[in-house]
Amino acid sequence: MSRRTPAEWEPQEAVWLAWPHSQQTWPGRIDRMPAFFANWAAQMAESISVRILLPEALAADAKALLPQNDRIELVFCPTNDSWVRDYGPTFVHDAEIGGLVGIDWHYNAWGGKYPPWDADDAAAAVICDRIGIPRIRSKLCVEGGAMETDGQGRLLTTPECLVTATRNPGWSRDAISRELHAQMGVTEILWLSGGGLVGDDTDGHIDQLARFLDPSNIVVAVCDDPNDPNHLPLEDNFRQLRLWGETSEPAVNVHRLPIPAKREIDGQRVPESYCNFLMLGRQRLLVPTFGQPAADEHAIAVIRELACGAEVESIDCQDLIWGLGALHCASRDQPKA
């Protein structure tokens, strides 16, 4: 296979964000989000380039909040929403061309939940054009947050996010697997079927449930409260991952990463998970926290022990999560060519 999807701990060229402007995404709290994104971009720009998609009409507002930093670049592009992980391209190394290609999947806002999505579906083309790499448009509808890879051909995903009539009508699991193999070089897929988090509107994105920290270690979201409706589905995911990890090659150690206690905003439970961290190569790892010190500190300790020497930093995501996503959902890492 001439293609390989790099892992997120491999060297990175930049991180992409999409400037927040949708009242629908953060009802009642959208006014807090530009400052959050500006501070987040500034923190990342200490060590890596940050490229921010935004409509040109918002440029002045963004520049007023962002620091003067040569590593921060504004890229004018219409957007509907900020979850660039899901509609940005999947960057893949292609041996035949000797560089990166961008796989541009179809995108329909998580199965048609939040129209319009046309601008977001067109954003991958803007990103590929900006960095000068070939763009390959796939017929498959899939969000970036629905796929987790280890850089060696293994992929974690959930059937609820791909094998559905709202995303890929007429596609069988086998046909989807063949397309993932053709576009990404995937050779082994674990279809994790226990279930997603209460309050997650993605139908169970894997980046909320289980993440590789290296080819031999995965953290998986669990819930230690037996009375929480998340408890049984997440335990099922943990058991599936542990059994798979024992038989996959190389073998994978599966580590529990408990979610914080239930929290609601305006009467709606928010899907808080520490799995939604962002790796900046092997140098830094950004972990979302949710205002529950004991749970936050335990998650950071678990991740730090497995982070292969990366500097582990926390970012308060109590407001960001009201959009039903966290750091990984709102970013798209671009590997080095």
C-alpha positions as CSV (number, residue, x, y, z in Angstrom):
1,M,0.0,0.0,0.0
2,S,1.4,3.3,-1.1
3,R,-0.5,5.4,1.5
4,R,-0.1,5.7,5.3
5,T,-2.0,7.9,7.7
6,P,0.4,9.3,10.2
7,A,-0.3,9.2,13.9
8,E,-0.8,12.4,15.8
9,W,2.4,12.0,17.8
10,E,4.5,12.2,14.6
11,P,6.1,15.6,13.7
12,Q,3.6,18.3,12.9
13,E,3.7,21.3,10.6
14,A,0.7,23.2,11.9
15,V,-2.7,23.0,13.7
16,W,-5.8,24.3,12.0
17,L,-8.7,26.0,13.8
18,A,-11.9,27.6,12.6
19,W,-12.9,30.8,14.2
20,P,-16.1,30.6,16.3
21,H,-19.1,32.6,15.2
22,S,-22.2,30.3,15.3
23,Q,-24.7,31.3,18.0
24,Q,-26.4,27.9,17.3
25,T,-23.3,26.1,18.5
26,W,-22.9,27.9,21.8
27,P,-26.3,29.4,22.6
28,G,-26.0,32.0,25.3
29,R,-22.2,31.7,25.4
30,I,-20.9,32.5,21.9
31,D,-19.5,35.8,23.3
32,R,-17.0,33.8,25.4
33,M,-15.7,31.7,22.5
34,P,-13.5,34.2,20.4
35,A,-11.3,34.9,23.5
36,F,-11.1,31.2,24.2
37,F,-9.9,30.4,20.7
38,A,-7.5,33.4,20.7
39,N,-5.9,32.2,24.0
40,W,-5.8,28.6,22.8
41,A,-4.1,29.7,19.5
42,A,-1.6,31.8,21.4
43,Q,-0.7,28.9,23.7
44,M,-0.1,26.5,20.7
45,A,1.8,29.1,18.8
46,E,4.5,29.0,21.4
47,S,5.8,25.9,19.6
48,I,3.8,25.3,16.4
49,S,2.2,27.2,13.5
50,V,-1.6,27.8,13.9
51,R,-3.7,28.5,10.9
52,I,-7.2,29.8,11.5
53,L,-10.1,29.6,9.0
54,L,-12.5,32.5,9.2
55,P,-14.8,34.5,7.1
56,E,-13.0,37.7,6.0
57,A,-15.7,39.8,7.7
58,L,-14.5,38.5,11.0
59,A,-10.8,39.3,10.4
60,A,-10.8,42.6,12.4
61,D,-12.4,41.0,15.4
62,A,-9.9,38.1,15.4
63,K,-6.9,40.3,15.0
64,A,-8.0,42.4,18.0
65,L,-7.9,39.3,20.2
66,L,-4.9,37.4,18.7
67,P,-1.4,38.3,19.7
68,Q,1.2,39.5,17.1
69,N,2.9,36.2,16.3
70,D,4.4,35.1,13.1
71,R,3.2,31.5,13.8
72,I,-0.5,32.6,13.7
73,E,-2.0,32.9,10.2
74,L,-5.5,33.8,9.2
75,V,-6.9,32.0,6.2
76,F,-10.0,33.5,4.7
77,C,-12.7,30.9,4.1
78,P,-16.4,30.9,4.7
79,T,-17.4,28.4,7.5
80,N,-20.7,27.3,9.0
81,D,-19.2,26.0,12.3
82,S,-15.9,25.5,14.2
83,W,-15.5,21.7,14.2
84,V,-12.7,21.6,11.7
85,R,-11.6,18.1,12.8
86,D,-14.7,16.8,11.2
87,Y,-14.7,18.6,7.9
88,G,-11.0,19.3,7.4
89,P,-9.0,16.9,5.2
90,T,-7.4,13.7,6.5
91,F,-3.7,14.1,5.7
92,V,-2.1,11.0,4.3
93,H,1.5,10.2,3.2
94,D,1.5,9.0,-0.4
95,A,4.7,7.2,-1.4
96,E,3.9,7.4,-5.1
97,I,3.9,11.2,-5.1
98,G,6.5,11.4,-2.3
99,G,4.4,13.7,-0.1
100,L,1.1,14.5,1.6
101,V,-2.3,14.3,0.0
102,G,-5.5,15.5,1.6
103,I,-8.5,13.1,1.6
104,D,-11.6,15.3,1.3
105,W,-14.5,13.2,2.6
106,H,-18.1,14.2,2.1
107,Y,-19.5,16.1,5.1
108,N,-23.2,16.6,6.1
109,A,-23.0,17.9,9.7
110,W,-23.3,14.5,11.5
111,G,-26.0,13.0,9.4
112,G,-27.8,16.1,8.4
113,K,-28.4,17.4,12.0
114,Y,-27.4,21.0,11.5
115,P,-28.0,22.7,8.2
116,P,-26.5,24.5,6.4
117,W,-23.1,22.7,6.0
118,D,-22.1,23.6,2.5
119,A,-19.3,26.0,3.5
120,D,-17.8,23.5,5.9
121,D,-17.9,20.8,3.2
122,A,-15.9,23.1,0.9
123,A,-13.3,24.0,3.5
124,A,-11.0,21.0,2.9
125,A,-10.4,22.2,-0.6
126,V,-9.3,25.6,0.8
127,I,-6.9,24.0,3.2
128,C,-5.3,21.7,0.6
129,D,-4.9,24.6,-1.8
130,R,-3.3,26.8,0.9
131,I,-0.6,24.3,1.7
132,G,-0.2,23.1,-1.9
133,I,-1.1,19.5,-1.7
134,P,-3.3,17.3,-3.9
135,R,-6.9,16.9,-2.8
136,I,-8.7,13.6,-3.3
137,R,-12.4,13.7,-3.0
138,S,-13.8,10.5,-1.6
139,K,-17.4,9.3,-2.1
140,L,-17.6,8.4,1.6
141,C,-19.2,10.6,4.2
142,V,-17.2,10.5,7.3
143,E,-16.0,13.0,10.0
144,G,-12.4,13.2,11.2
145,G,-13.4,12.7,14.8
146,A,-14.9,9.4,13.9
147,M,-11.4,7.9,13.1
148,E,-8.4,7.2,15.3
149,T,-5.2,5.8,13.8
150,D,-1.9,4.5,15.1
151,G,0.3,5.4,12.1
152,Q,0.8,1.7,11.4
153,G,-2.5,0.9,9.6
154,R,-4.8,0.3,12.5
155,L,-8.0,2.3,12.9
156,L,-10.6,2.6,15.6
157,T,-14.1,3.8,14.7
158,T,-17.8,3.1,15.5
159,P,-20.4,1.7,13.2
160,E,-22.9,4.4,14.3
161,C,-20.8,7.1,12.7
162,L,-20.2,5.4,9.3
163,V,-22.6,2.5,8.6
164,T,-25.8,4.6,8.7
165,A,-28.5,5.7,6.2
166,T,-28.0,9.4,7.2
167,R,-24.3,9.4,6.2
168,N,-23.7,6.5,3.8
169,P,-26.9,5.0,2.4
170,G,-26.3,1.9,0.4
171,W,-22.7,1.4,1.8
172,S,-22.0,-1.9,3.6
173,R,-19.4,-2.2,6.3
174,D,-17.2,-4.1,3.9
175,A,-17.5,-1.4,1.2
176,I,-16.6,1.3,3.8
177,S,-13.6,-0.7,5.0
178,R,-12.4,-1.0,1.4
179,E,-12.6,2.8,0.9
180,L,-10.8,3.5,4.1
181,H,-8.1,1.1,3.0
182,A,-7.8,2.7,-0.4
183,Q,-7.7,6.2,0.8
184,M,-5.8,5.9,4.1
185,G,-3.8,2.7,3.9
186,V,-5.8,1.2,6.7
187,T,-5.2,-2.5,7.2
188,E,-7.0,-3.3,10.4
189,I,-10.3,-1.8,11.8
190,L,-11.8,-2.2,15.2
191,W,-15.5,-1.3,15.0
192,L,-16.2,-0.3,18.6
193,S,-19.9,-0.9,19.3
194,G,-20.6,-0.3,23.0
195,G,-22.0,3.2,22.6
196,G,-21.2,6.9,22.9
197,L,-21.6,9.4,25.7
198,V,-25.0,10.8,26.8
199,G,-25.3,14.3,25.2
200,D,-22.9,13.6,22.3
201,D,-24.6,14.6,19.0
202,T,-22.1,12.9,16.8
203,D,-23.6,9.4,17.3
204,G,-20.4,8.3,19.1
205,H,-17.2,9.8,17.7
206,I,-14.2,7.7,18.7
207,D,-12.2,10.8,19.8
208,Q,-14.5,11.0,22.8
209,L,-14.2,7.3,23.5
210,A,-10.7,5.9,22.9
211,R,-7.3,7.3,21.8
212,F,-3.9,5.9,21.0
213,L,-1.0,7.5,22.8
214,D,1.4,5.3,20.9
215,P,1.0,2.0,19.0
216,S,1.1,0.0,22.3
217,N,-1.2,2.1,24.6
218,I,-4.8,3.3,24.4
219,V,-6.8,5.3,26.9
220,V,-10.5,4.6,26.9
221,A,-13.3,6.6,28.5
222,V,-15.0,4.8,31.3
223,C,-17.6,5.8,34.0
224,D,-17.0,4.5,37.5
225,D,-20.5,5.5,38.7
226,P,-22.7,2.4,38.2
227,N,-25.8,4.7,38.4
228,D,-24.7,6.8,35.5
229,P,-26.3,5.8,32.1
230,N,-22.8,6.1,30.6
231,H,-21.5,3.3,32.9
232,L,-22.5,0.2,31.0
233,P,-21.9,1.4,27.4
234,L,-18.4,2.6,28.3
235,E,-17.6,-0.6,30.2
236,D,-18.7,-2.5,27.0
237,N,-16.2,-0.4,25.0
238,F,-13.5,-1.1,27.5
239,R,-14.0,-4.8,27.3
240,Q,-14.0,-4.8,23.5
241,L,-10.8,-2.8,23.4
242,R,-9.1,-5.0,26.0
243,L,-9.9,-8.2,24.1
244,W,-8.9,-6.7,20.8
245,G,-5.7,-5.3,22.3
246,E,-4.6,-8.7,23.4
247,T,-4.9,-10.2,19.9
248,S,-3.8,-7.3,17.7
249,E,-0.1,-7.0,16.7
250,P,1.7,-5.3,18.3
251,A,-0.4,-5.9,21.4
252,V,-2.1,-2.9,22.9
253,N,-2.4,-2.0,26.6
254,V,-5.8,-0.5,27.4
255,H,-5.9,2.1,30.2
256,R,-9.1,3.4,31.9
257,L,-9.6,7.1,31.7
258,P,-12.7,8.0,33.9
259,I,-15.0,10.8,32.8
260,P,-16.0,13.5,35.3
261,A,-19.3,13.4,37.1
262,K,-22.5,14.5,35.2
263,R,-22.7,18.2,34.5
264,E,-25.5,20.1,32.8
265,I,-25.7,23.5,31.1
266,D,-29.2,24.9,30.7
267,G,-30.7,21.5,31.6
268,Q,-28.7,19.6,29.0
269,R,-25.9,17.1,29.9
270,V,-22.6,17.9,28.2
271,P,-20.4,15.1,26.9
272,E,-17.2,15.7,28.9
273,S,-14.4,13.3,28.1
274,Y,-10.7,13.6,28.7
275,C,-10.1,11.5,25.6
276,N,-10.7,14.7,23.6
277,F,-7.1,15.8,24.1
278,L,-4.8,17.3,21.3
279,M,-1.3,16.0,20.7
280,L,1.2,18.5,19.2
281,G,3.6,15.9,18.0
282,R,5.7,14.3,20.8
283,Q,6.5,17.7,22.4
284,R,3.2,18.8,24.0
285,L,-0.2,17.3,24.8
286,L,-3.2,19.5,25.7
287,V,-5.8,18.0,27.9
288,P,-9.4,19.4,28.4
289,T,-10.5,20.0,32.0
290,F,-14.0,20.5,33.2
291,G,-13.9,22.2,36.6
292,Q,-13.9,19.0,38.7
293,P,-10.4,19.1,40.3
294,A,-10.2,15.5,41.5
295,A,-11.3,14.1,38.1
296,D,-9.3,16.6,36.1
297,E,-6.1,15.9,38.1
298,H,-6.6,12.1,37.9
299,A,-7.0,12.3,34.1
300,I,-3.9,14.4,33.7
301,A,-1.9,12.0,35.8
302,V,-3.0,9.0,33.7
303,I,-2.2,10.8,30.4
304,R,1.1,12.2,31.7
305,E,2.3,8.7,32.7
306,L,1.7,7.5,29.1
307,A,2.7,10.6,27.2
308,C,6.3,9.4,26.3
309,G,7.8,12.6,27.8
310,A,5.5,15.1,26.2
311,E,4.7,18.2,28.2
312,V,1.1,17.7,29.4
313,E,-0.9,21.0,29.7
314,S,-4.5,21.5,30.8
315,I,-7.0,23.8,29.2
316,D,-10.3,24.7,30.9
317,C,-13.0,23.6,28.4
318,Q,-16.1,24.2,30.6
319,D,-17.5,26.7,28.0
320,L,-16.1,25.0,24.9
321,I,-17.9,21.8,25.7
322,W,-21.3,23.6,25.5
323,G,-20.8,23.2,21.8
324,L,-20.7,19.4,22.5
325,G,-17.0,19.1,21.6
326,A,-13.6,19.8,23.0
327,L,-10.0,20.4,21.9
328,H,-9.6,17.5,19.5
329,C,-13.0,18.2,17.9
330,A,-12.1,21.9,17.3
331,S,-8.7,21.3,15.7
332,R,-7.0,19.6,12.7
333,D,-3.4,18.7,13.0
334,Q,-1.3,18.9,9.8
335,P,1.7,16.5,9.8
336,K,5.0,17.4,8.3
337,A,5.4,16.3,4.6
